[in-house]
């Protein structure tokens, strides 16, 4: 290891020890390395600009914004209802519903954080009401949300593809099966550990929580959630079919969620849209500085 590399690592870890935020620790360590190696400091301004001046990277904010539109409106609730009527008829149903809903929402937002914030805020209280211990309910939602960076469209894959020059479409194709297998594995773990580890108090149950839904109920739920269910078909089908690029698909997803929320479902207001943009900018600020 060269002296410059060693100095960079020492400065980086020293700043982490004194609780300097990670982006500033990374930047400060890089600055020390530039000075130590006698490299022109103009890189401090030119490098960030060149890294962010990317058409492909525009997919990140648009996917996040589309997820915000869906979670703020009623599309996420309708998606959750579809999962509930198909998987929610037994005691483990709400947990499995959470995993399935996370997989659906991850295929729309591309972000684990957005998936957990949306689906977790809806299902964790429901699980606690059903007798699930809070840590266990939180772990289920967090585990389900982890597939966000794996199942396409993934924000992390967009960033990785830009930095390495890899085909983002190929990354999306490569992440689909592993993401689905992860979700299936979570379901199997839930089935295995629920009774064994006493994570659920089976004496607690909300009235009608284990109701069996008829075929008519399922068809009604699918019909009511058709706009949410159609979104991943449009986005992923367009990418895999070569109709548009990942960046274009992100814009399509954003426009689709906005149009459905404003003019079809009519569950988005101008105030909601402002909040969606504000939240998206806050997340992008932290992501882009890294």
N, C-alpha and C positions, 0 to 999 in steps of 0.2 A: 504494500500500500504506500503510495506517495505521501509526502509530507502535506501537500495541499488537501488530499482526500482525508487524511487523518484529522487535519485541523477542521475541516468542514464537519466531520462526524462529531468531534469534540464540542464544537460550538452548538451544533444542532441539539445534541442530547443535554448539554448544559442548560440551554434555554428551555427545554421541555421540563427539566427538573425544577426550574424556578417558575413554571406554569405560564410561560409565554405561549400565546396561541400558535397552533401548528403552522399556519401560513406564514406568520412573521418569523417563526423559528427557521423554517425552510429558506425564506428570503434572506434573512440575516446570515445564515450559514453560507449561502451561495455568494453573497456579497463579500464575505471574508475570503472565500475561495478565489474569487476573481482578483481581489487585491493581492493575495498571496502568490498567485500565478502570473501576476503582471498582465492580465487580460484587460482590454479596453472596457471601461465602465459604461460605454454607450450601449452595451448589451442589456443594461438594466431597463432601458426604455424600448429598444428595438426588439428584443426577444419576446417580451409579453405581447407586444402588438402583433408580431408575426405568428405567435401561437394562437391568438384569438381571432385573427383575421382569416376565418375559415368558413366557407359556405356550409360544409358538412356539420360543423359544430352548432349551427343554428337549430339542429334537430333537438338539442337538449332543452332549451327554454320552451320550445313549442310543445314537446311531449309533457313537460311539467305543467304547462299552462292548460293543456287539454285535461290532464288529471285533476287540476284544480276546478275547472268548470264542471267536471262530472261529480266530484265530491261535494261541491257547494250546492249543486242542483239535486234533483231526485234520482238521477240515473244510477248512482251507486246504490241507493236504497232498493231500487227495482232489481238490480243485479243480485243484491243480497237476498231478496225475496225469492228469486228464481232458484238460487242455491238452497234456500231453506225448505221450499216445498219438495225438492227432490231428495234432500239428505237429512232433513231435520225431524224425522219421525221417531227417533229413539234418543236415549240419554246422551249418546255421543254425537248426536246429530248436529247440535249447535257448534261443536268443535270442528267437525268435518265441514260444516257450512262455512266456517271462518276460513279454513284452508282453501276451499274451492273459490270463495269470493276473493281471497287475496290473489289467487292465480289469475282470475279474470281481470281484476283491477290492475295487476302488474303488467298484463298484456296491453294495457291502455296507457298507463302512466310511465312505465319504464323505471320507476323509482321505488326502492324499498321504504324510504321515509314517507313518501306520499301514500303508499299502500297501507302502511301501518297507521298513519294518521287518520285515514279515511275509514278503512274497514275496522281497525282496532277500536276506534272511538264508538263504533256502532255495536260490535259484537262482544267486547270485553264486559260491559255492564250486563248484557244479556246472559253471558256465561256465569257471571257471579250470581245473578238472580236464580240461575238453575242449580246452584249449589257448588259450582266450581270454585276452588280456592283461587284468590286473586293472582298470586304468582304463577300458578299453572295456566290460568286464562290468559295472562299477559304473555307467557312463553309461547302459547299456541299462536296468538296473533303475530308476535314478533317472528316466529319461525316461518309462518305462512308468508309474511312480507319479504322474507329473505330472497324469495325467488324473483323479486323485482328486478335486480341486476342481471338475472339469468334468462328469464323468459323474454323474448323480443316483444316490443322494441325496448332496448335497454339503454338508459342514459350513459351508464359506465362503458358500454360497448361503443357508443358513439364517440366518447372522449378517447377511448383506447384506439379506435380505428383511425382517428385524426392524428394522434401522436405517432402511431407506428406505420401508417400507410396501408393497413389491412383493409380488405373489403368489408364494409359494415354489413352489407347484405349477407355475406358469408358468415360473419359473426352471429347475425340473427338466426340463420339456419342452424348453426352449430349449437345455439343455446336453447332451442325449442325442446328437444327431447330430454336433455338433462334437467331443465326446469320442471317439466311435467313429472319426471321420475322423482324429483325432490318432493313435489307436492304429494305424490302417491306414498312416498316413504313416510311423510309426516302423518298421513292418515293411518298408516299401519302402526306407527308408534303410539298414536292416540288410542287406538283399539287395544294395544298391548298393555299400556301403562295406566290407563284410567282407573281400573279397579285395583290393580296390584299395589299401586303406590298411594292409595287413599286420597287422590287428588280431587275427588268429587264426593259431596255429601248427597247420596241418593235419596235421602229423606226429604230433601228440599226440591220442590218442583213448582214452577208456575202453572197455573191452570191452563190446560190445553197445550202445554209445551211439547207433549209427545203425540200430538194429534197426527193421524195418518191422513195424508192428502189424497184426494181422488184424482183420476186422470183429468177431469174437468178443471180442478184447481191448478194442476200443473200447466195445462194449456193456457189458462187465464194468466198465470204468472209469466209464462213465456211471451204471451201477446203483450202484456203490459211492459215487459222489459225488452221488447224487440229492438228498440233503438240503441240500448246499451249493448245488447248482444251482437248487433250488426257492426258495431264500431271495430272490434278486432278483425272481423272478416274483411272489412274494407281496407284497413291499414295494412295488415299482414298479407292479405291477398294481393294488394297492389304492389307491395315490395317483392314478394316471391314471383308474382306474375310479370314483373318487369314494367309495370305501368308507370310507376314513379319511384324516385330515389328515396332513401330513408329520410332525408331532410324534407323532401316534398310530402312524404307520408306524415311527418310530424305536423306540417302545416294543414294538411287535409284533416287530420285528427282534431286539431285545435278548432278549425272552422266548423267541422261536423258537430263537435260538442257544443260550440257556441250557438249554432243555428238551432239545434235541437232544444237547447235550454231556453233560448229566447222566443222562438216562434212555434215550436211544436209542443213541447212539454210546458213551456211558459213558467218554469220554476227558477229562472235566473233574472235578477233585477240589475239595473245599472250599478247599484251599490255593491252587489255581489261580484260583478265583473271587476270593479275597482279593487276589491279585496283579493280576488284571484290574481290580478296583475301584481299587486303589492307583495303577496306571499311568494309569487314566482321570482320576483326581483330579489327578495331576501335570500332565497335558496341559491339563486344563480350567483349572487355576490360572494357567498362563501365557497361555492364550487369553482368559479372562474379564477379567484385569487390563488387557489391551489394550482 
